[in-house]
Amino acid sequence: YLLAFPLVSVSACLPCQTCVVCQYLLAFPLVSVSACLPCQTCVVCRYLLAFPLVSVSACLPCQTCAVCQYLLAFPLVSVSACLPCQTCAVCQYLLAFPLVSVSACLPCQTCVVCQYLLAFPLISVSYWLPC
């Protein structure tokens, strides 16, 4: 673009120095990407991406549930799983960790009689067949 004034300290115009995401004016021209480093960096894993993060401040892996592979509209910060994959299918208790192999928490997998931990959730009864 032809400017009406000379470029003295920086060789780029204001739009080419301004981040398209946060509108921050940089002291240097944006060459390959039109966003500053913070708007290209994932807030969860701190990975620097080759493109700007516009709607969400996290990269795809940090938005994807590790259990069901569902892509969320927000970053997963403390736990790498979405709410359904953290919620017990039996008692609906929200756990602080993802449920990977079984969709139930330990109490809903444990026999109330013999305290045996089962590999499947106890849905209708709270004890298993031998008890």
N, CA, C and O atoms as CSV, one atom per row, in Angstrom:
chain,resi,resn,atom,element,x,y,z
A,1,TYR,N,N,0.844,-1.190,0.000
A,1,TYR,CA,C,0.000,0.000,0.000
A,1,TYR,C,C,0.881,1.242,0.000
A,1,TYR,O,O,1.863,1.295,0.740
A,2,LEU,N,N,0.549,2.246,-0.818
A,2,LEU,CA,C,1.291,3.509,-0.913
A,2,LEU,C,C,0.784,4.476,0.144
A,2,LEU,O,O,-0.396,4.825,0.170
A,3,LEU,N,N,1.698,4.906,1.021
A,3,LEU,CA,C,1.328,5.810,2.100
A,3,LEU,C,C,1.596,7.259,1.725
A,3,LEU,O,O,2.398,7.533,0.832
A,4,ALA,N,N,0.932,8.186,2.401
A,4,ALA,CA,C,1.102,9.622,2.143
A,4,ALA,C,C,2.245,10.215,2.960
A,4,ALA,O,O,2.497,11.419,2.913
A,5,PHE,N,N,2.926,9.364,3.702
A,5,PHE,CA,C,4.039,9.817,4.549
A,5,PHE,C,C,5.146,8.782,4.539
A,5,PHE,O,O,4.883,7.616,4.241
A,6,PRO,N,N,6.371,9.165,4.851
A,6,PRO,CA,C,7.473,8.180,4.827
A,6,PRO,C,C,7.470,7.263,6.052
A,6,PRO,O,O,7.080,7.668,7.147
A,7,LEU,N,N,7.915,6.013,5.843
A,7,LEU,CA,C,8.072,5.041,6.929
A,7,LEU,C,C,9.491,5.197,7.473
A,7,LEU,O,O,10.460,4.864,6.791
A,8,VAL,N,N,9.611,5.701,8.699
A,8,VAL,CA,C,10.925,6.022,9.259
A,8,VAL,C,C,11.462,4.887,10.125
A,8,VAL,O,O,12.435,4.233,9.747
A,9,SER,N,N,10.839,4.642,11.288
A,9,SER,CA,C,11.363,3.640,12.219
A,9,SER,C,C,10.955,2.213,11.855
A,9,SER,O,O,11.717,1.272,12.080
A,10,VAL,N,N,9.752,2.050,11.292
A,10,VAL,CA,C,9.245,0.727,10.931
A,10,VAL,C,C,8.901,0.726,9.448
A,10,VAL,O,O,8.442,1.733,8.909
A,11,SER,N,N,9.125,-0.411,8.791
A,11,SER,CA,C,8.879,-0.507,7.345
A,11,SER,C,C,7.476,-0.992,6.991
A,11,SER,O,O,7.255,-1.512,5.897
A,12,ALA,N,N,6.526,-0.823,7.915
A,12,ALA,CA,C,5.153,-1.278,7.673
A,12,ALA,C,C,4.146,-0.254,8.168
A,12,ALA,O,O,4.419,0.504,9.099
A,13,CYS,N,N,2.973,-0.240,7.535
A,13,CYS,CA,C,1.894,0.661,7.940
A,13,CYS,C,C,1.205,0.133,9.200
A,13,CYS,O,O,1.472,-0.990,9.628
A,14,LEU,N,N,0.321,0.937,9.793
A,14,LEU,CA,C,-0.351,0.559,11.043
A,14,LEU,C,C,-1.148,-0.748,10.937
A,14,LEU,O,O,-1.033,-1.574,11.842
A,15,PRO,N,N,-1.945,-0.984,9.896
A,15,PRO,CA,C,-2.657,-2.267,9.826
A,15,PRO,C,C,-1.721,-3.476,9.787
A,15,PRO,O,O,-2.054,-4.535,10.320
A,16,CYS,N,N,-0.556,-3.323,9.161
A,16,CYS,CA,C,0.410,-4.428,9.081
A,16,CYS,C,C,1.249,-4.567,10.343
A,16,CYS,O,O,2.089,-5.462,10.435
A,17,GLN,N,N,1.028,-3.693,11.312
A,17,GLN,CA,C,1.690,-3.779,12.608
A,17,GLN,C,C,0.686,-4.105,13.709
A,17,GLN,O,O,1.070,-4.303,14.862
A,18,THR,N,N,-0.594,-4.161,13.358
A,18,THR,CA,C,-1.664,-4.365,14.336
A,18,THR,C,C,-2.145,-5.818,14.298
A,18,THR,O,O,-2.418,-6.363,13.228
A,19,CYS,N,N,-2.245,-6.432,15.468
A,19,CYS,CA,C,-2.751,-7.811,15.596
A,19,CYS,C,C,-4.233,-7.844,15.244
A,19,CYS,O,O,-5.010,-7.039,15.757
A,20,VAL,N,N,-4.628,-8.766,14.376
A,20,VAL,CA,C,-6.033,-8.866,13.957
A,20,VAL,C,C,-6.945,-9.412,15.063
A,20,VAL,O,O,-8.161,-9.236,15.006
A,21,VAL,N,N,-6.368,-10.065,16.054
A,21,VAL,CA,C,-7.170,-10.667,17.129
A,21,VAL,C,C,-7.392,-9.669,18.266
A,21,VAL,O,O,-8.534,-9.340,18.585
A,22,CYS,N,N,-6.304,-9.185,18.882
A,22,CYS,CA,C,-6.426,-8.314,20.060
A,22,CYS,C,C,-6.291,-6.827,19.749
A,22,CYS,O,O,-6.446,-5.988,20.636
A,23,GLN,N,N,-6.002,-6.500,18.488
A,23,GLN,CA,C,-5.845,-5.111,18.025
A,23,GLN,C,C,-4.677,-4.378,18.675
A,23,GLN,O,O,-4.652,-3.147,18.699
A,24,TYR,N,N,-3.700,-5.134,19.206
A,24,TYR,CA,C,-2.517,-4.534,19.825
A,24,TYR,C,C,-1.568,-4.040,18.736
A,24,TYR,O,O,-1.298,-4.753,17.770
A,25,LEU,N,N,-1.063,-2.811,18.898
A,25,LEU,CA,C,-0.110,-2.238,17.941
A,25,LEU,C,C,1.302,-2.653,18.321
A,25,LEU,O,O,1.775,-2.333,19.412
A,26,LEU,N,N,1.971,-3.361,17.431
A,26,LEU,CA,C,3.314,-3.871,17.680
A,26,LEU,C,C,4.374,-2.905,17.176
A,26,LEU,O,O,4.093,-2.039,16.347
A,27,ALA,N,N,5.580,-3.056,17.674
A,27,ALA,CA,C,6.690,-2.202,17.268
A,27,ALA,C,C,7.421,-2.748,16.041
A,27,ALA,O,O,8.466,-2.228,15.649
A,28,PHE,N,N,6.865,-3.796,15.442
A,28,PHE,CA,C,7.477,-4.428,14.271
A,28,PHE,C,C,6.372,-4.916,13.336
A,28,PHE,O,O,5.243,-5.130,13.778
A,29,PRO,N,N,6.678,-5.092,12.067
A,29,PRO,CA,C,5.638,-5.560,11.134
A,29,PRO,C,C,5.333,-7.044,11.288
A,29,PRO,O,O,6.215,-7.847,11.591
A,30,LEU,N,N,4.066,-7.394,11.073
A,30,LEU,CA,C,3.623,-8.790,11.085
A,30,LEU,C,C,3.765,-9.332,9.666
A,30,LEU,O,O,3.075,-8.887,8.748
A,31,VAL,N,N,4.667,-10.296,9.499
A,31,VAL,CA,C,4.997,-10.762,8.148
A,31,VAL,C,C,4.184,-11.985,7.740
A,31,VAL,O,O,3.309,-11.880,6.879
A,32,SER,N,N,4.454,-13.143,8.340
A,32,SER,CA,C,3.786,-14.379,7.903
A,32,SER,C,C,2.389,-14.536,8.496
A,32,SER,O,O,1.488,-15.031,7.819
A,33,VAL,N,N,2.193,-14.120,9.758
A,33,VAL,CA,C,0.901,-14.240,10.431
A,33,VAL,C,C,0.443,-12.845,10.854
A,33,VAL,O,O,1.256,-12.008,11.245
A,34,SER,N,N,-0.853,-12.608,10.772
A,34,SER,CA,C,-1.388,-11.283,11.105
A,34,SER,C,C,-1.764,-11.137,12.578
A,34,SER,O,O,-2.587,-10.291,12.927
A,35,ALA,N,N,-1.165,-11.957,13.444
A,35,ALA,CA,C,-1.450,-11.906,14.880
A,35,ALA,C,C,-0.151,-11.903,15.684
A,35,ALA,O,O,0.875,-12.413,15.233
A,36,CYS,N,N,-0.215,-11.323,16.874
A,36,CYS,CA,C,0.951,-11.283,17.765
A,36,CYS,C,C,1.158,-12.651,18.416
A,36,CYS,O,O,0.289,-13.517,18.322
A,37,LEU,N,N,2.301,-12.852,19.074
A,37,LEU,CA,C,2.631,-14.137,19.687
A,37,LEU,C,C,1.605,-14.607,20.728
A,37,LEU,O,O,1.230,-15.779,20.697
A,38,PRO,N,N,1.130,-13.749,21.653
A,38,PRO,CA,C,0.114,-14.231,22.609
A,38,PRO,C,C,-1.158,-14.746,21.932
A,38,PRO,O,O,-1.775,-15.693,22.419
A,39,CYS,N,N,-1.554,-14.133,20.815
A,39,CYS,CA,C,-2.764,-14.561,20.104
A,39,CYS,C,C,-2.512,-15.756,19.186
A,39,CYS,O,O,-3.424,-16.220,18.502
A,40,GLN,N,N,-1.284,-16.248,19.172
A,40,GLN,CA,C,-0.929,-17.459,18.435
A,40,GLN,C,C,-0.560,-18.589,19.389
A,40,GLN,O,O,-0.348,-19.723,18.958
A,41,THR,N,N,-0.484,-18.285,20.683
A,41,THR,CA,C,-0.037,-19.249,21.685
A,41,THR,C,C,-1.221,-19.832,22.442
A,41,THR,O,O,-2.083,-19.092,22.917
A,42,CYS,N,N,-1.268,-21.158,22.557
A,42,CYS,CA,C,-2.318,-21.851,23.296
A,42,CYS,C,C,-2.172,-21.546,24.789
A,42,CYS,O,O,-1.082,-21.669,25.348
A,43,VAL,N,N,-3.271,-21.148,25.428
A,43,VAL,CA,C,-3.226,-20.799,26.853
A,43,VAL,C,C,-3.059,-22.015,27.755
A,43,VAL,O,O,-2.659,-21.877,28.911
A,44,VAL,N,N,-3.359,-23.201,27.241
A,44,VAL,CA,C,-3.274,-24.423,28.046
A,44,VAL,C,C,-1.875,-25.035,27.964
A,44,VAL,O,O,-1.198,-25.165,28.984
A,45,CYS,N,N,-1.434,-25.413,26.751
A,45,CYS,CA,C,-0.154,-26.123,26.590
A,45,CYS,C,C,1.005,-25.218,26.205
A,45,CYS,O,O,2.144,-25.675,26.116
A,46,ARG,N,N,0.722,-23.921,25.973
A,46,ARG,CA,C,1.730,-22.907,25.619
A,46,ARG,C,C,2.400,-23.181,24.268
A,46,ARG,O,O,3.487,-22.667,24.008
A,47,TYR,N,N,1.768,-23.980,23.410
A,47,TYR,CA,C,2.308,-24.293,22.087
A,47,TYR,C,C,2.075,-23.113,21.147
A,47,TYR,O,O,0.976,-22.561,21.091
A,48,LEU,N,N,3.117,-22.731,20.410
A,48,LEU,CA,C,3.021,-21.631,19.458
A,48,LEU,C,C,2.522,-22.162,18.126
A,48,LEU,O,O,3.162,-23.012,17.508
A,49,LEU,N,N,1.381,-21.659,17.689
A,49,LEU,CA,C,0.763,-22.121,16.449
A,49,LEU,C,C,1.171,-21.252,15.268
A,49,LEU,O,O,1.657,-20.135,15.449
A,50,ALA,N,N,0.976,-21.761,14.079
A,50,ALA,CA,C,1.337,-21.038,12.861
A,50,ALA,C,C,0.186,-20.172,12.351
A,50,ALA,O,O,0.260,-19.624,11.251
A,51,PHE,N,N,-0.870,-20.049,13.143
A,51,PHE,CA,C,-2.043,-19.260,12.753
A,51,PHE,C,C,-2.627,-18.605,14.006
A,51,PHE,O,O,-2.381,-19.078,15.116
A,52,PRO,N,N,-3.386,-17.537,13.849
A,52,PRO,CA,C,-3.970,-16.880,15.025
A,52,PRO,C,C,-5.144,-17.641,15.627
A,52,PRO,O,O,-5.920,-18.277,14.914
A,53,LEU,N,N,-5.261,-17.565,16.955
A,53,LEU,CA,C,-6.383,-18.150,17.691
A,53,LEU,C,C,-7.451,-17.067,17.829
A,53,LEU,O,O,-7.271,-16.110,18.582
A,54,VAL,N,N,-8.555,-17.214,17.109
A,54,VAL,CA,C,-9.545,-16.144,17.042
A,54,VAL,C,C,-10.645,-16.318,18.089
A,54,VAL,O,O,-10.724,-15.529,19.031
A,55,SER,N,N,-11.486,-17.329,17.943
A,55,SER,CA,C,-12.628,-17.486,18.849
A,55,SER,C,C,-12.251,-18.126,20.186
A,55,SER,O,O,-12.786,-17.744,21.226
A,56,VAL,N,N,-11.334,-19.096,20.166
A,56,VAL,CA,C,-10.891,-19.781,21.386
A,56,VAL,C,C,-9.381,-19.602,21.518
A,56,VAL,O,O,-8.659,-19.618,20.522
A,57,SER,N,N,-8.912,-19.433,22.743
A,57,SER,CA,C,-7.485,-19.193,22.977
A,57,SER,C,C,-6.692,-20.468,23.204
A,57,SER,O,O,-5.631,-20.434,23.828
A,58,ALA,N,N,-7.196,-21.599,22.704
A,58,ALA,CA,C,-6.514,-22.882,22.861
A,58,ALA,C,C,-6.454,-23.623,21.530
A,58,ALA,O,O,-7.302,-23.431,20.659
A,59,CYS,N,N,-5.436,-24.476,21.385
A,59,CYS,CA,C,-5.287,-25.259,20.165
A,59,CYS,C,C,-6.275,-26.428,20.165
A,59,CYS,O,O,-6.885,-26.721,21.194
A,60,LEU,N,N,-6.436,-27.096,19.024
A,60,LEU,CA,C,-7.411,-28.192,18.901
A,60,LEU,C,C,-7.199,-29.323,19.902
A,60,LEU,O,O,-8.180,-29.777,20.491
A,61,PRO,N,N,-5.948,-29.817,20.135
A,61,PRO,CA,C,-5.778,-30.876,21.146
A,61,PRO,C,C,-6.247,-30.467,22.544
A,61,PRO,O,O,-6.763,-31.299,23.291
A,62,CYS,N,N,-6.073,-29.202,22.901
A,62,CYS,CA,C,-6.494,-28.719,24.218
A,62,CYS,C,C,-7.972,-28.365,24.275
A,62,CYS,O,O,-8.465,-27.929,25.316
A,63,GLN,N,N,-8.685,-28.549,23.163
A,63,GLN,CA,C,-10.133,-28.369,23.104
A,63,GLN,C,C,-10.833,-29.702,22.875
A,63,GLN,O,O,-12.061,-29.776,22.917
A,64,THR,N,N,-10.050,-30.765,22.632
A,64,THR,CA,C,-10.608,-32.073,22.296
A,64,THR,C,C,-10.594,-32.991,23.513
A,64,THR,O,O,-9.571,-33.119,24.186
A,65,CYS,N,N,-11.722,-33.627,23.794
A,65,CYS,CA,C,-11.833,-34.576,24.906
A,65,CYS,C,C,-10.942,-35.787,24.630
A,65,CYS,O,O,-11.004,-36.367,23.546
A,66,ALA,N,N,-10.128,-36.164,25.588
A,66,ALA,CA,C,-9.208,-37.293,25.438
A,66,ALA,C,C,-9.932,-38.636,25.425
A,66,ALA,O,O,-9.371,-39.634,24.973
A,67,VAL,N,N,-11.150,-38.672,25.908
A,67,VAL,CA,C,-11.912,-39.916,25.984
A,67,VAL,C,C,-12.772,-40.125,24.732
A,67,VAL,O,O,-12.598,-41.114,24.020
A,68,CYS,N,N,-13.695,-39.199,24.463
A,68,CYS,CA,C,-14.641,-39.367,23.349
A,68,CYS,C,C,-14.239,-38.638,22.075
A,68,CYS,O,O,-14.916,-38.758,21.054
A,69,GLN,N,N,-13.148,-37.886,22.123
A,69,GLN,CA,C,-12.621,-37.125,20.980
A,69,GLN,C,C,-13.566,-36.033,20.490
A,69,GLN,O,O,-13.467,-35.602,19.341
A,70,TYR,N,N,-14.476,-35.584,21.340
A,70,TYR,CA,C,-15.401,-34.514,20.976
A,70,TYR,C,C,-14.691,-33.164,21.038
A,70,TYR,O,O,-13.999,-32.871,22.013
A,71,LEU,N,N,-14.860,-32.347,20.007
A,71,LEU,CA,C,-14.241,-31.018,19.962
A,71,LEU,C,C,-15.149,-30.018,20.673
A,71,LEU,O,O,-16.294,-29.812,20.270
A,72,LEU,N,N,-14.634,-29.403,21.723
A,72,LEU,CA,C,-15.412,-28.466,22.527
A,72,LEU,C,C,-15.198,-27.026,22.058
A,72,LEU,O,O,-14.238,-26.740,21.342
A,73,ALA,N,N,-16.076,-26.140,22.456
A,73,ALA,CA,C,-15.987,-24.734,22.070
A,73,ALA,C,C,-15.176,-23.918,23.070
A,73,ALA,O,O,-15.139,-22.690,22.989
A,74,PHE,N,N,-14.528,-24.602,24.012
A,74,PHE,CA,C,-13.733,-23.933,25.047
A,74,PHE,C,C,-12.529,-24.805,25.397
A,74,PHE,O,O,-12.556,-26.011,25.155
A,75,PRO,N,N,-11.482,-24.219,25.958
A,75,PRO,CA,C,-10.299,-25.024,26.289
A,75,PRO,C,C,-10.493,-25.896,27.531
A,75,PRO,O,O,-11.166,-25.502,28.484
A,76,LEU,N,N,-9.891,-27.088,27.502
A,76,LEU,CA,C,-9.868,-28.000,28.644
A,76,LEU,C,C,-8.619,-27.691,29.461
A,76,LEU,O,O,-7.508,-27.980,29.018
A,77,VAL,N,N,-8.783,-27.111,30.640
A,77,VAL,CA,C,-7.638,-26.626,31.420
A,77,VAL,C,C,-7.142,-27.659,32.423
A,77,VAL,O,O,-6.043,-28.190,32.260
A,78,SER,N,N,-7.921,-27.953,33.447
A,78,SER,CA,C,-7.457,-28.851,34.508
A,78,SER,C,C,-7.583,-30.324,34.147
A,78,SER,O,O,-6.720,-31.126,34.502
A,79,VAL,N,N,-8.662,-30.689,33.437
A,79,VAL,CA,C,-8.910,-32.086,33.047
A,79,VAL,C,C,-9.008,-32.151,31.529
A,79,VAL,O,O,-9.548,-31.241,30.900
A,80,SER,N,N,-8.486,-33.223,30.940
A,80,SER,CA,C,-8.485,-33.364,29.483
A,80,SER,C,C,-9.727,-34.055,28.934
A,80,SER,O,O,-9.694,-34.615,27.839
A,81,ALA,N,N,-10.826,-34.016,29.695
A,81,ALA,CA,C,-12.065,-34.658,29.268
A,81,ALA,C,C,-13.256,-33.722,29.444
A,81,ALA,O,O,-13.247,-32.846,30.308
A,82,CYS,N,N,-14.277,-33.916,28.617
A,82,CYS,CA,C,-15.491,-33.118,28.710
A,82,CYS,C,C,-16.333,-33.575,29.900
A,82,CYS,O,O,-16.054,-34.619,30.489
A,83,LEU,N,N,-17.362,-32.802,30.258
A,83,LEU,CA,C,-18.207,-33.118,31.423
A,83,LEU,C,C,-18.871,-34.490,31.343
A,83,LEU,O,O,-18.863,-35.204,32.346
A,84,PRO,N,N,-19.455,-34.910,30.193
A,84,PRO,CA,C,-20.044,-36.260,30.150
A,84,PRO,C,C,-19.024,-37.370,30.441
A,84,PRO,O,O,-19.366,-38.374,31.066
A,85,CYS,N,N,-17.780,-37.195,29.991
A,85,CYS,CA,C,-16.741,-38.207,30.226
A,85,CYS,C,C,-16.120,-38.103,31.613
A,85,CYS,O,O,-15.226,-38.882,31.945
A,86,GLN,N,N,-16.573,-37.164,32.420
A,86,GLN,CA,C,-16.161,-37.020,33.812
A,86,GLN,C,C,-17.310,-37.344,34.761
A,86,GLN,O,O,-17.123,-37.405,35.976
A,87,THR,N,N,-18.507,-37.551,34.196
A,87,THR,CA,C,-19.706,-37.766,35.008
A,87,THR,C,C,-20.055,-39.252,35.062
A,87,THR,O,O,-20.099,-39.928,34.034
A,88,CYS,N,N,-20.302,-39.746,36.268
A,88,CYS,CA,C,-20.703,-41.143,36.458
A,88,CYS,C,C,-22.064,-41.377,35.820
A,88,CYS,O,O,-23.005,-40.618,36.055
A,89,ALA,N,N,-22.169,-42.428,35.013
A,89,ALA,CA,C,-23.420,-42.752,34.321
A,89,ALA,C,C,-24.499,-43.254,35.268
A,89,ALA,O,O,-25.681,-43.233,34.925
A,90,VAL,N,N,-24.109,-43.703,36.450
A,90,VAL,CA,C,-25.066,-44.265,37.407
A,90,VAL,C,C,-25.582,-43.187,38.364
A,90,VAL,O,O,-26.784,-42.923,38.411
A,91,CYS,N,N,-24.678,-42.565,39.126
A,91,CYS,CA,C,-25.102,-41.606,40.162
A,91,CYS,C,C,-25.013,-40.144,39.733
A,91,CYS,O,O,-25.393,-39.249,40.488
A,92,GLN,N,N,-24.502,-39.898,38.504
A,92,GLN,CA,C,-24.375,-38.549,37.941
A,92,GLN,C,C,-23.406,-37.650,38.718
A,92,GLN,O,O,-23.484,-36.424,38.627
A,93,TYR,N,N,-22.494,-38.262,39.479
A,93,TYR,CA,C,-21.500,-37.500,40.231
A,93,TYR,C,C,-20.398,-37.023,39.288
A,93,TYR,O,O,-19.888,-37.800,38.481
A,94,LEU,N,N,-20.028,-35.736,39.390
A,94,LEU,CA,C,-18.971,-35.169,38.558
A,94,LEU,C,C,-17.619,-35.426,39.215
A,94,LEU,O,O,-17.366,-34.967,40.329
A,95,LEU,N,N,-16.759,-36.157,38.525
A,95,LEU,CA,C,-15.441,-36.519,39.045
A,95,LEU,C,C,-14.384,-35.519,38.617
A,95,LEU,O,O,-14.593,-34.758,37.672
A,96,ALA,N,N,-13.256,-35.515,39.303
A,96,ALA,CA,C,-12.159,-34.600,38.988
A,96,ALA,C,C,-11.194,-35.194,37.967
A,96,ALA,O,O,-10.134,-34.627,37.705
A,97,PHE,N,N,-11.566,-36.340,37.392
A,97,PHE,CA,C,-10.715,-37.022,36.413
A,97,PHE,C,C,-11.602,-37.680,35.365
A,97,PHE,O,O,-12.782,-37.919,35.625
A,98,PRO,N,N,-11.061,-37.979,34.187
A,98,PRO,CA,C,-11.895,-38.609,33.153
A,98,PRO,C,C,-12.142,-40.090,33.401
A,98,PRO,O,O,-11.287,-40.798,33.933
A,99,LEU,N,N,-13.327,-40.544,33.007
A,99,LEU,CA,C,-13.694,-41.961,33.071
A,99,LEU,C,C,-13.338,-42.590,31.733
A,99,LEU,O,O,-13.979,-42.296,30.724
A,100,VAL,N,N,-12.326,-43.453,31.707
A,100,VAL,CA,C,-11.799,-43.976,30.440
A,100,VAL,C,C,-12.437,-45.313,30.070
A,100,VAL,O,O,-13.201,-45.381,29.108
A,101,SER,N,N,-12.137,-46.370,30.813
A,101,SER,CA,C,-12.626,-47.705,30.444
A,101,SER,C,C,-14.062,-47.954,30.893
A,101,SER,O,O,-14.823,-48.608,30.181
A,102,VAL,N,N,-14.444,-47.443,32.067
A,102,VAL,CA,C,-15.798,-47.637,32.602
A,102,VAL,C,C,-16.441,-46.268,32.805
A,102,VAL,O,O,-15.774,-45.311,33.196
A,103,SER,N,N,-17.732,-46.185,32.540
A,103,SER,CA,C,-18.442,-44.910,32.654
A,103,SER,C,C,-19.041,-44.669,34.038
A,103,SER,O,O,-19.984,-43.890,34.181
A,104,ALA,N,N,-18.497,-45.337,35.058
A,104,ALA,CA,C,-19.010,-45.192,36.420
A,104,ALA,C,C,-17.880,-44.950,37.409
A,104,ALA,O,O,-16.747,-45.377,37.190
A,105,CYS,N,N,-18.198,-44.264,38.497
A,105,CYS,CA,C,-17.215,-44.010,39.551
A,105,CYS,C,C,-16.987,-45.272,40.389
A,105,CYS,O,O,-17.731,-46.244,40.256
A,106,LEU,N,N,-15.979,-45.264,41.238
A,106,LEU,CA,C,-15.640,-46.435,42.054
A,106,LEU,C,C,-16.780,-46.914,42.956
A,106,LEU,O,O,-17.017,-48.121,43.008
A,107,PRO,N,N,-17.500,-46.038,43.669
A,107,PRO,CA,C,-18.616,-46.532,44.482
A,107,PRO,C,C,-19.690,-47.265,43.669
A,107,PRO,O,O,-20.290,-48.226,44.150
A,108,CYS,N,N,-19.924,-46.807,42.443
A,108,CYS,CA,C,-20.935,-47.449,41.590
A,108,CYS,C,C,-20.400,-48.687,40.868
A,108,CYS,O,O,-21.120,-49.323,40.099
A,109,GLN,N,N,-19.146,-49.019,41.118
A,109,GLN,CA,C,-18.541,-50.239,40.587
A,109,GLN,C,C,-18.216,-51.226,41.714
A,109,GLN,O,O,-17.808,-52.359,41.461
A,110,THR,N,N,-18.403,-50.782,42.953
A,110,THR,CA,C,-18.035,-51.591,44.120
A,110,THR,C,C,-19.273,-52.247,44.738
A,110,THR,O,O,-20.293,-51.597,44.967
A,111,CYS,N,N,-19.154,-53.541,44.998
A,111,CYS,CA,C,-20.234,-54.289,45.640
A,111,CYS,C,C,-20.366,-53.832,47.099
A,111,CYS,O,O,-19.375,-53.788,47.828
A,112,VAL,N,N,-21.580,-53.496,47.518
A,112,VAL,CA,C,-21.800,-53.019,48.882
A,112,VAL,C,C,-21.676,-54.134,49.923
A,112,VAL,O,O,-21.481,-53.857,51.107
A,113,VAL,N,N,-21.787,-55.379,49.493
A,113,VAL,CA,C,-21.716,-56.519,50.412
A,113,VAL,C,C,-20.269,-56.925,50.669
A,113,VAL,O,O,-19.809,-56.902,51.810
A,114,CYS,N,N,-19.541,-57.302,49.595
A,114,CYS,CA,C,-18.175,-57.820,49.769
A,114,CYS,C,C,-17.084,-56.798,49.459
A,114,CYS,O,O,-15.900,-57.101,49.606
A,115,GLN,N,N,-17.462,-55.590,49.032
A,115,GLN,CA,C,-16.538,-54.507,48.683
A,115,GLN,C,C,-15.637,-54.846,47.489
A,115,GLN,O,O,-14.573,-54.251,47.322
A,116,TYR,N,N,-16.060,-55.785,46.678
A,116,TYR,CA,C,-15.282,-56.174,45.490
A,116,TYR,C,C,-15.456,-55.129,44.391
A,116,TYR,O,O,-16.576,-54.720,44.085
A,117,LEU,N,N,-14.338,-54.700,43.800
A,117,LEU,CA,C,-14.376,-53.716,42.719
A,117,LEU,C,C,-14.584,-54.435,41.392
A,117,LEU,O,O,-13.761,-55.255,40.985
A,118,LEU,N,N,-15.676,-54.126,40.729
A,118,LEU,CA,C,-16.027,-54.775,39.465
A,118,LEU,C,C,-15.517,-53.971,38.267
A,118,LEU,O,O,-15.201,-52.788,38.389
A,119,ALA,N,N,-15.443,-54.626,37.122
A,119,ALA,CA,C,-14.979,-53.983,35.896
A,119,ALA,C,C,-16.126,-53.352,35.113
A,119,ALA,O,O,-15.941,-52.924,33.973
A,120,PHE,N,N,-17.302,-53.295,35.719
A,120,PHE,CA,C,-18.485,-52.736,35.067
A,120,PHE,C,C,-19.331,-52.020,36.119
A,120,PHE,O,O,-19.227,-52.331,37.305
A,121,PRO,N,N,-20.153,-51.082,35.709
A,121,PRO,CA,C,-20.982,-50.378,36.696
A,121,PRO,C,C,-22.167,-51.205,37.179
A,121,PRO,O,O,-22.737,-51.998,36.429
A,122,LEU,N,N,-22.524,-51.008,38.441
A,122,LEU,CA,C,-23.716,-51.640,39.047
A,122,LEU,C,C,-24.872,-50.664,38.873
A,122,LEU,O,O,-24.905,-49.616,39.519
A,123,ILE,N,N,-25.810,-51.000,38.009
A,123,ILE,CA,C,-26.860,-50.038,37.661
A,123,ILE,C,C,-28.126,-50.229,38.499
A,123,ILE,O,O,-28.489,-49.338,39.267
A,124,SER,N,N,-28.789,-51.344,38.369
A,124,SER,CA,C,-30.068,-51.530,39.075
A,124,SER,C,C,-29.895,-51.979,40.533
A,124,SER,O,O,-30.691,-51.620,41.401
A,125,VAL,N,N,-28.829,-52.780,40.789
A,125,VAL,CA,C,-28.545,-53.239,42.162
A,125,VAL,C,C,-27.141,-52.818,42.561
A,125,VAL,O,O,-26.281,-52.605,41.707
A,126,SER,N,N,-26.911,-52.699,43.882
A,126,SER,CA,C,-25.612,-52.259,44.364
A,126,SER,C,C,-24.698,-53.411,44.800
A,126,SER,O,O,-23.725,-53.196,45.522
A,127,TYR,N,N,-25.019,-54.637,44.358
A,127,TYR,CA,C,-24.159,-55.799,44.646
A,127,TYR,C,C,-24.148,-56.694,43.419
A,127,TYR,O,O,-25.029,-56.619,42.562
A,128,TRP,N,N,-23.111,-57.560,43.354
A,128,TRP,CA,C,-23.023,-58.428,42.184
A,128,TRP,C,C,-23.575,-59.803,42.457
A,128,TRP,O,O,-23.868,-60.120,43.610
A,129,LEU,N,N,-23.731,-60.646,41.430
A,129,LEU,CA,C,-24.436,-61.938,41.492
A,129,LEU,C,C,-23.998,-62.870,42.609
A,129,LEU,O,O,-24.865,-63.409,43.297
A,130,PRO,N,N,-22.683,-63.100,42.839
A,130,PRO,CA,C,-22.307,-64.026,43.938
A,130,PRO,C,C,-22.829,-63.592,45.309
A,130,PRO,O,O,-23.089,-64.436,46.166
A,131,CYS,N,N,-22.980,-62.304,45.520
A,131,CYS,CA,C,-23.495,-61.818,46.811
A,131,CYS,C,C,-25.011,-61.839,46.865
A,131,CYS,O,O,-25.598,-61.462,47.880
